[in-house]
């Protein structure tokens, strides 16, 4: 899941107005392969067959059936099976465990177009790529609303609505002119994953973002390829409080940190599996990461930790919006309702380490497991979480310009 609403610069070259995304034809191939698992199998059987995959294995399976990252011209409506719905989601958010009631009812998974970054998906949809639902970070809500791309969400059609944390139902941009446009689903933190056996004692004793600017780890660090979060964290290290609205003087003052980061960083990632593999094999000692990577690598026995930086952590909230031209609202609402159910939320917490918007989900896990994942008191965890807001256009453009100039060596 992405962590800010800002444009990013990919490491690939772009041609004309083409965008990188999952090829629709290749995605259809994945769905055909997946459907052979789902159709004709009991819920327990399909859960066993697909849930045993971790995210890396899922990506390998996608590659095996021809799903790849390609560039292609924009098209208005992706091909889909008759009567099925299609949504934009993140790899790993398309598993049976996250939509059990929906599969029980329809015996068919939705078709998906996978999100590489929130910004890229917004550009696709804003250029006419029609989907039924989207699973973006909440920091994208103003952008989708202002572009006229989404329709209101009707809480009465979501049976789990009253169990969703009020704070998440009212994240910045969720309600526009008194009308609900967003159904929250999950949230997570952005921080530093590190090899406990490879970093200096000082960072074990006092966690800090400064590790990612430390010469001792040159060429052994990784950052997420995103302008907003990269510039904002530099501001955090400088001690600024207004990290999402830094003025021109403050931006000039953080430039030295961005240059230092660029020169020390081994790679900027857009695929979380790339980061996880590099940390697992020791290529990367420390890197910007989400909760999920820590849970994944810890479960594999990799000696990793996840910092609580003294300068502060940043959190993202995520959930569902409905396209203005959604083809089958009954299916869309049933899918959203299944995804935000207590059972789906408990699986998400247990397997990815993310927080669920459904407060009933935590009751399905043991207190020991909740303690281990940092959710001893779910309500308090939410109350103490600072969600990054949607950036105002003028700041977004300034951060992006600075980021691109530094990356280009200008």
C-alpha positions in Angstrom: 0.0 0.0 0.0 1.3 3.4 -0.9 2.0 5.9 1.7 1.5 9.4 0.3 -0.6 11.2 -2.3 2.2 12.5 -4.4 3.6 11.8 -7.8 6.6 9.6 -8.1 9.4 9.1 -10.6 9.9 5.5 -11.7 13.2 3.9 -12.5 11.9 2.8 -15.8 11.7 5.2 -18.8 8.2 6.2 -20.0 7.2 6.5 -23.6 4.8 9.2 -24.8 1.6 9.0 -22.8 1.9 5.3 -22.0 1.6 4.2 -18.4 3.1 1.2 -16.6 0.5 -1.2 -15.2 -0.6 -4.7 -15.3 -1.6 -5.6 -18.8 -5.3 -6.2 -19.0 -4.9 -9.3 -21.2 -2.3 -10.7 -18.8 -4.5 -9.9 -15.8 -7.3 -11.7 -17.5 -5.0 -14.7 -17.9 -4.3 -14.6 -14.1 -8.0 -14.5 -13.5 -8.6 -17.5 -15.7 -5.9 -19.4 -13.8 -7.4 -18.2 -10.5 -10.9 -19.1 -11.5 -9.8 -22.7 -11.9 -8.9 -22.7 -8.2 -12.1 -21.0 -7.1 -14.8 -22.5 -9.2 -16.0 -26.0 -8.2 -14.1 -25.9 -4.9 -15.4 -25.5 -1.4 -14.5 -22.3 0.5 -12.1 -24.3 2.7 -10.4 -25.9 -0.4 -9.9 -22.6 -2.2 -8.7 -21.0 1.0 -6.1 -23.8 1.5 -4.9 -23.6 -2.2 -4.5 -19.8 -2.4 -3.9 -18.7 1.2 -0.7 -20.8 1.4 0.9 -18.3 -0.9 2.8 -15.4 0.5 2.9 -12.2 -1.5 6.2 -13.1 -3.2 4.8 -16.5 -4.3 1.7 -14.7 -5.5 3.8 -12.4 -7.7 5.7 -15.5 -9.0 2.4 -17.1 -9.8 1.3 -14.0 -11.6 4.5 -14.1 -13.7 3.9 -17.8 -14.4 0.6 -17.0 -16.2 2.0 -14.0 -18.0 1.1 -11.1 -15.8 3.8 -8.5 -16.1 4.5 -4.8 -15.9 4.2 -3.4 -19.3 3.5 -0.1 -21.0 0.3 0.2 -23.1 -1.9 2.9 -24.6 -4.9 4.0 -22.5 -8.2 2.3 -23.1 -11.6 3.2 -21.8 -13.0 0.0 -20.5 -11.0 -3.1 -19.8 -12.2 -6.4 -21.0 -14.0 -8.4 -18.3 -16.1 -11.5 -18.0 -19.9 -10.9 -18.6 -21.5 -10.0 -15.3 -18.3 -9.7 -13.3 -17.0 -6.5 -11.7 -13.5 -5.2 -11.9 -11.6 -3.1 -9.3 -8.2 -1.6 -8.7 -6.4 -3.1 -5.7 -2.9 -4.0 -4.4 -1.2 -7.4 -5.0 -2.0 -9.5 -1.9 -5.4 -7.8 -1.4 -7.1 -10.2 -3.8 -7.1 -13.4 -1.7 -10.2 -15.5 -0.8 -9.6 -14.9 2.9 -10.4 -11.2 2.4 -13.8 -11.7 0.6 -15.2 -14.9 2.0 -18.9 -13.9 2.1 -18.7 -12.5 -1.4 -17.3 -15.8 -2.8 -19.9 -17.8 -0.9 -22.6 -15.8 -2.7 -21.2 -15.3 -6.2 -18.6 -18.1 -6.5 -16.4 -15.8 -8.6 -13.7 -13.4 -7.7 -13.8 -9.9 -9.1 -11.3 -9.1 -11.8 -8.5 -6.8 -10.9 -6.2 -4.1 -12.3 -3.3 -4.0 -9.9 -2.1 -0.7 -8.3 1.7 0.0 -8.6 1.2 3.5 -7.0 -1.9 5.5 -6.2 -0.8 8.3 -8.5 -0.4 6.1 -11.5 -3.8 4.5 -11.0 -5.4 7.9 -10.6 -3.9 9.0 -13.9 -5.2 5.9 -15.6 -8.8 6.4 -14.3 -8.7 10.1 -14.9 -7.8 9.4 -18.5 -10.9 7.2 -19.0 -10.0 3.8 -17.6 -13.3 2.6 -16.1 -13.4 0.3 -13.1 -16.2 -0.5 -10.6 -14.3 0.1 -7.4 -10.9 1.4 -6.3 -8.9 0.7 -3.1 -6.8 3.8 -2.7 -5.1 5.5 0.2 -7.4 8.1 1.8 -5.0 10.8 0.9 -6.3 10.4 -2.7 -9.9 11.1 -1.9 -9.9 14.8 -2.7 -8.3 14.1 -6.0 -10.9 11.5 -7.1 -13.8 13.7 -5.8 -12.6 16.9 -7.5 -12.1 15.0 -10.7 -15.7 13.9 -10.6 -14.7 10.2 -10.8 -16.6 8.7 -7.9 -20.1 8.4 -6.5 -21.3 8.6 -2.9 -21.1 5.5 -0.7 -24.4 4.4 0.9 -23.6 3.2 4.5 -27.0 1.4 4.6 -25.8 -1.1 2.1 -22.8 -2.1 4.2 -23.8 -4.3 7.1 -20.5 -3.8 8.9 -20.7 0.0 8.8 -21.5 0.6 12.4 -18.5 -1.5 13.5 -16.1 0.6 11.4 -14.0 3.0 13.6 -15.7 6.5 13.4 -12.3 8.2 13.1 -11.6 6.2 9.9 -15.0 6.8 8.5 -14.2 10.5 8.8 -10.6 10.6 7.5 -9.7 13.7 5.5 -11.7 13.6 2.2 -14.0 10.8 3.2 -17.0 13.1 3.6 -17.6 15.8 0.9 -20.3 18.5 1.5 -21.9 16.2 4.2 -22.0 13.2 1.9 -20.0 10.0 2.5 -17.7 9.0 -0.4 -15.4 6.5 1.3 -15.6 3.2 3.1 -12.5 2.6 5.3 -10.9 -0.8 5.4 -7.4 -0.8 6.9 -4.5 1.4 8.0 -0.7 0.9 8.5 2.5 2.7 9.4 5.4 3.8 7.4 8.8 3.3 9.2 12.2 1.7 8.8 12.7 -2.1 8.5 16.2 -3.1 9.5 18.4 -6.2 9.9 19.0 -6.5 13.7 22.2 -8.3 13.0 23.7 -5.7 10.7 23.1 -2.2 12.2 25.0 -0.4 14.9 24.0 -0.6 18.5 23.1 3.1 18.6 20.2 2.6 16.3 18.9 -0.3 18.3 19.0 1.8 21.4 17.4 4.9 19.8 15.4 4.4 16.6 15.8 7.3 14.1 15.2 8.2 10.5 18.8 9.4 10.3 19.9 5.8 9.7 18.8 6.3 6.1 21.2 9.2 5.7 24.2 7.5 7.4 27.4 7.0 5.4 28.1 3.7 7.2 25.3 2.1 5.2 26.1 3.5 1.8 24.6 1.4 -1.0 22.8 -0.8 1.5 19.6 1.2 2.0 16.3 1.5 0.1 13.6 4.1 -0.2 10.1 4.0 -1.5 9.9 5.9 -4.9 7.6 8.7 -3.9 8.2 12.4 -3.8 5.9 13.5 -1.0 7.0 11.0 1.6 10.7 11.4 0.7 10.6 15.2 1.1 8.3 15.1 4.1 10.6 12.7 6.0 13.6 14.9 5.3 11.5 17.7 6.9 10.8 15.5 9.9 14.6 14.9 10.3 15.1 18.7 10.1 12.6 19.1 13.0 9.8 20.8 11.1 6.2 20.4 12.2 4.6 21.3 8.9 6.2 18.5 6.9 3.3 18.4 4.4 3.3 22.2 3.8 6.9 23.3 3.9 7.6 26.7 2.4 10.3 27.4 -0.2 12.9 28.2 2.4 12.3 25.0 4.2 12.4 23.0 1.0 15.8 24.5 0.2 17.0 23.5 3.6 16.1 19.8 3.1 17.7 19.6 -0.3 21.0 18.6 1.2 19.4 15.6 2.9 17.7 14.5 -0.3 21.0 14.7 -2.2 22.7 12.7 0.6 19.9 10.1 0.4 20.2 9.8 -3.3 23.9 9.2 -3.2 23.6 6.6 -0.4 20.5 4.7 -1.6 21.0 1.4 -3.4 17.5 1.5 -5.0 14.1 3.2 -4.8 11.4 0.5 -4.8 7.9 0.4 -6.1 7.4 -3.4 -5.6 7.5 -4.4 -2.0 8.7 -7.9 -2.8 11.9 -6.3 -4.2 12.5 -4.7 -0.9 11.7 -7.8 1.1 14.0 -10.0 -1.0 16.9 -7.5 -0.7 16.5 -7.4 3.1 16.2 -11.1 3.4 19.5 -11.7 1.5 21.4 -9.0 3.3 21.7 -6.7 0.3 19.7 -4.0 2.2 20.4 -3.3 5.9 17.7 -0.7 6.4 14.9 0.7 4.3 11.6 2.5 4.2 8.9 -0.1 4.6 5.3 -0.8 5.6 4.2 -3.1 8.5 3.5 -5.9 6.1 7.2 -6.4 5.1 8.1 -6.7 8.8 5.5 -9.4 9.4 6.4 -11.3 6.2 10.1 -11.4 6.9 9.7 -12.1 10.6 7.6 -15.1 9.7 10.3 -16.3 7.4 12.9 -16.2 10.3 14.8 -13.2 8.9 16.3 -11.2 11.8 14.5 -7.9 11.3 13.1 -5.1 13.4 10.7 -2.3 12.7 11.6 1.1 14.1 9.6 3.6 16.1 11.6 6.6 15.1 12.2 9.3 17.7 11.2 11.9 15.1 7.8 10.3 14.6 6.1 7.8 12.3 3.6 8.4 9.6 0.5 6.4 9.0 -1.8 5.8 6.0 -5.5 4.9 5.9 -7.0 3.0 3.0 -10.4 1.8 1.8 -12.9 1.8 -1.0 -14.4 4.3 -3.3 -17.0 3.5 -6.1 -16.5 4.6 -9.6 -19.3 6.9 -10.9 -20.0 4.4 -13.7 -19.9 1.2 -11.7 -21.6 -1.6 -13.6 -23.2 -3.6 -10.8 -23.7 -1.8 -7.5 -25.1 -4.9 -5.7 -21.9 -6.8 -6.3 -19.7 -3.8 -5.5 -21.4 -3.3 -2.1 -21.3 -7.0 -1.4 -17.6 -7.1 -2.1 -16.8 -4.1 0.0 -18.9 -5.5 2.9 -17.1 -8.8 2.7 -13.7 -7.1 2.7 -14.5 -5.0 5.8 -16.0 -7.9 7.7 -14.5 -8.9 11.1 -13.2 -12.2 9.6 -11.4 -10.4 6.8 -10.0 -7.8 9.1 -8.7 -10.4 11.5 -6.9 -12.2 8.7 -5.4 -8.9 7.5 -4.2 -8.0 11.0 -2.7 -11.5 11.6 -1.0 -11.9 8.2 0.0 -8.4 7.2 0.2 -6.6 10.5 -2.1 -3.8 9.3 -4.8 -2.4 11.5 -8.4 -3.1 10.5 -11.1 -0.4 10.4 -13.5 -3.0 11.8 -13.2 -2.9 15.6 -14.8 -6.3 15.9 -11.9 -7.9 14.0 -9.6 -7.6 17.0 -11.9 -9.8 19.1 -11.1 -12.7 16.8 -7.4 -12.7 17.7 -5.6 -13.7 20.9 -4.4 -11.0 23.2 -0.9 -12.3 22.9 -1.0 -11.9 19.1 -2.5 -8.4 19.4 0.3 -7.5 21.8 2.9 -8.8 19.5 1.6 -6.8 16.6 1.2 -3.6 18.6 -2.6 -3.7 18.9 -3.0 -4.3 22.6 -5.6 -1.6 22.7 -7.0 -1.1 19.2 -9.0 2.0 20.0 -6.0 3.7 21.6 -3.8 2.6 18.7 -6.2 4.4 16.4 -6.4 7.5 18.6 -2.6 7.8 18.7 -2.2 7.4 14.9 -1.4 10.5 12.8 -2.8 9.9 9.3 -1.0 11.8 6.6 -3.5 14.2 4.9 -4.1 14.9 1.3 -1.5 17.4 0.1 -2.6 20.7 -1.4 -1.8 20.9 -5.1 0.7 23.7 -4.7 2.8 21.8 -2.2 2.5 18.5 -4.1 3.9 20.2 -7.2 6.7 21.9 -5.2 7.7 18.6 -3.5 7.6 16.7 -6.8 9.7 19.3 -8.6 12.4 19.2 -5.8 12.4 15.4 -5.8 12.8 15.2 -9.6 15.5 17.8 -9.7 17.5 16.0 -7.0 17.0 12.6 -8.6 18.2 14.0 -11.9 21.2 15.6 -10.3 20.1 19.2 -11.2 
